[in-house]
Amino acid sequence: MRIVWLLLLGLVSYVIAMLVFFPAAPVVDRIRPQLSNVALENVSGKLYKGNIGTVRSTDDLLPLEFNDVGWTVAPKTLLSGGTGASFRFNGYGGQGAGLAARQWNGDINITDFTFNALAKELEVLLPVPIARFNGELLGDIDQVLLVDNVLEQFEGTLRWNNALLESPIPTSLGDVTVDISPDGEQSHSVALSAAGGDVAMDGSVTLTQSGDFSADILFTPSQSTPAAVRAGLQQMGRADAQGRVRFVRQGNVNRLF
């Protein structure tokens, strides 16, 4: 029994030494072929704690790019049957941080994820320049769970403060809040609200993993809402006596593009 404990102690010591002293760059070079659409530049530090100068997606559909991406191994994730690290990054006029863990079965669980960004900086992600925005985006995400590389669970809150659509129709939405939570198996509920702008918003959307959705959202213009904005609302539905427009629709998001 003593020999077994000595072997285990030696194994643990070896793993700790590898994490603390082994440089991260050679490991990253070995896994680059498996990263496909992700480019990593200027890797430095150790396996336990390191930094990547730039993480960039080479996918033309969503060309994301983040700078000064750092990580620190989280030993507590080993107790839950996986490996993980806390991370941080800069990008799009803001920054973010969270904890990512990969289970032995391949599931990826991201928790305690917070970020902020400028809406103006995110315009470059639009496939075509169809709109211009302003305001600040903030995210407070409790959990994102990927099973077999498919989104299984998303729970958290997104906020768009001082939300402004600058074009094609200048519209102030005030402060927008989006609450996302699981709603049964392979389904999520999205609660939408906006207040303090030209148009108030209140409603919900149910979205399934297959892309089916059901939306019921009420838009209420203020007394000072520009005529162009009111006309845009009426294209989504018939306005009532107070000028409110209820948007009700069902379909599949995969057929909208």
Secondary structure as UniProt FT lines:
FT   HELIX           2..21
FT   HELIX           24..31
FT   HELIX           32..34
FT   TURN            36..37
FT   STRAND          38..46
FT   STRAND          49..57
FT   TURN            60..61
FT   STRAND          65..73
FT   HELIX           75..80
FT   STRAND          82..91
FT   TURN            92..93
FT   STRAND          94..103
FT   TURN            104..105
FT   STRAND          108..118
FT   HELIX           119..125
FT   STRAND          132..147
FT   TURN            148..149
FT   STRAND          150..167
FT   STRAND          171..182
FT   TURN            185..186
FT   STRAND          187..195
FT   STRAND          199..208
FT   TURN            209..210
FT   STRAND          212..221
FT   TURN            223..224
FT   HELIX           227..234
FT   TURN            235..236
FT   TURN            241..242
FT   STRAND          245..252
FT   HELIX           253..255
//
